[in-house]
Amino acid sequence: MPQRTIERLIGRLVTDEEFRLEFTRAPRETLATLAELGWELTRVEADALLCTDIRLWSDAAARVDPRLQCSSLKTREKRGKQGD
């Protein structure tokens, strides 16, 4: 079960902009929240995620076709306000 959780988590990090931003801003807190929601991660897996260069997730997301991405409306709203 945990391997499936890792695959699911990495998939979200690469395709879900809002989740990726949440994780990159507060990785430990995000993993704790997921654990509270029933996502099963071993300590080793959580530590490995926390030791992974945080830039990997944005770099990987930038290489995925945009049609596979879930964009954050919050990010777009912030960009719009900055451009005003």
N, C-alpha and C positions, 0 to 999 in steps of 0.2 A: 504493500500500500504506500509506504513512504516514497518509493521511486516514482510512482504515479503523481504524487503530490509535488515532487521536485519538477517533473515535466510540466505539470499544470502551472506551477509558480513561474518557471522560466518562460513559458509561453505568454503568461500575462505580463511579465516584465518587458518582453519584446514587443507585444502587440497592444498593450493598454497604456496609453500615455498618462492618464491620471494615476493609475496604480504605480507606474514606473516613477513618477514624480514623488508620490507619497513614500515609496521605498527608498529612493535616493536621498530624500530629506531626513528620513527617520527610519533606517533599516531595522533596528532592534524593535522599535515600537510596532512597526508594520508586521514583523514576524510574530510578535506577541499577540497582536490582534487576530492574525490568522489562526494561531493556536487556540485562542478563545472561541473562534468560529468552527473549530473541529478539524482544521488542516493538520495532518500528522507529519511532523518533521522530527527527525532525530537531532540530538544535540550536535552531532558531527555534521549533519547536513546544514543546520542553521549556521554553525560556525563557518562552514565552507562558503555559504552564501555571503556571510558578513565579511569574509576575507577576499572575496572576488572583487577585483577592481570595479568600482561603482560605474566607471565610464563605459564598461562593456555593454550594459543594458541599453544605453542611448545609442552607442555605436552600432549595435546589432539592430536596433529598431530603425535606424536610418537606412539600413540596407534591405529592409523588408519592404516589399511592394506596399504602397499606401492603401491599397484596397484591402489589405489584411490588417490594417491598423484601426484601433478604436481611439479616436481623437478626443481630447478633453475639451469640453465646452468651457470650462473654467479658464483654461489656458488661452483659448481664443478670445474670451471676454477681456482678459487682462491685456492681451496684445492690442485689442481694439481700443481700449481706454488709453494705452500708452501712445497710440497713433493719433488720438484726438487732439 
